[in-house]
Amino acid sequence: MTLKDVACGQTVKVTKLTGEGPVKRRIMDMGITKGVEIYVRKVAPLGDPIEVTVRGYELSIRKADAQMIEVA
């Protein structure tokens, strides 16, 4: 399952990042690394972007990037 598939109000744990090169680096720079917990706060009406809480701060992430984050 990827972060894109998680419903509002759920907390999940990152198991793997599947991006390549600069995209993967950008995701990691935002604080999303293996083992971190992510709480899905809101999803925009059309589904993009997704608002999450990571390491105590709010972050908006595009669906394309959320699809590269595998969670459990």
C-alpha positions in Angstrom: 0.0 0.0 0.0 1.2 3.5 -0.7 0.6 6.8 1.1 -1.7 7.8 -1.8 -4.1 5.0 -0.8 -4.4 5.9 2.9 -7.7 7.3 4.2 -8.0 10.6 6.2 -7.4 10.2 9.9 -5.1 7.1 9.7 -1.6 6.9 11.0 0.8 4.7 9.0 4.5 3.8 9.2 6.8 4.2 6.2 8.3 0.9 5.0 10.1 1.9 1.8 10.8 4.8 -0.6 10.7 3.9 -4.2 11.6 7.2 -5.9 14.8 7.7 -8.0 17.5 10.3 -7.6 16.5 13.9 -6.8 12.9 13.0 -6.2 13.8 10.5 -3.5 16.2 12.9 -2.0 13.5 15.6 -1.8 11.1 13.3 0.0 13.8 12.3 2.5 14.7 16.0 3.0 11.1 16.6 4.0 11.6 14.2 6.9 9.9 11.1 5.3 12.3 8.3 5.9 11.9 4.5 6.6 10.3 3.8 9.9 8.7 7.3 10.5 5.0 7.6 11.3 2.8 9.7 9.1 -0.7 10.9 10.1 -3.0 11.8 7.1 -4.8 15.0 8.1 -6.7 16.0 5.0 -7.1 15.2 1.3 -8.0 18.0 -1.1 -11.4 17.8 -2.8 -9.9 16.5 -6.0 -7.4 14.3 -4.2 -4.3 16.4 -4.8 -2.4 17.4 -2.6 -2.6 15.3 0.6 -1.9 17.1 3.9 0.0 15.0 6.4 1.7 15.4 9.8 5.3 14.1 9.9 7.7 14.5 12.8 5.4 17.2 14.4 4.9 19.4 11.4 2.3 19.7 8.7 3.3 18.9 5.1 1.4 18.9 1.8 2.5 16.3 -0.7 1.5 15.6 -4.2 -0.2 12.3 -5.2 2.6 11.5 -7.6 5.1 11.8 -4.7 2.8 10.0 -2.2 2.7 7.0 -4.6 6.5 6.6 -4.2 6.1 6.1 -0.4 5.2 2.5 0.7 3.5 2.3 4.1 2.1 -0.3 6.4 
